[in-house]
Each structure stands twice: as structure tokens, then as C-alpha cells.
């Protein structure tokens, strides 16, 4: 019986580590995606300013 509980404990620890690693990866990818979108907005702002388009905030 102790062997079964030991096996289950090891399996649950491995799954928990996998979930934690996956969560960290998604968190980092989310931060990177947010920074990319901010860069794209900054890049789009320059041509919009040259074309005298209204700002994004005023269009809402």
C-alpha cells in the first residue's frame, strides 16, 4: 500500500511541476505578446500622425 501511495505522490509531483512550468511559459509569452502589441501601436502611431488621423483614444 505504501508503494502505491509513493507512486501516486511522485506522479502528482511531476504533474504539478509540469503545470508550473507551463504556467510560467504562458506568463512569459503573454508579457512578450503585450510588448509586441505596444511596439506595433507605437510604429503605427508615426504614420497616423503624418496623415493627421485622429488619435486612438479620441476614436473610442
Beta strands, then each sheet from edge to edge (+ up, - down):
end
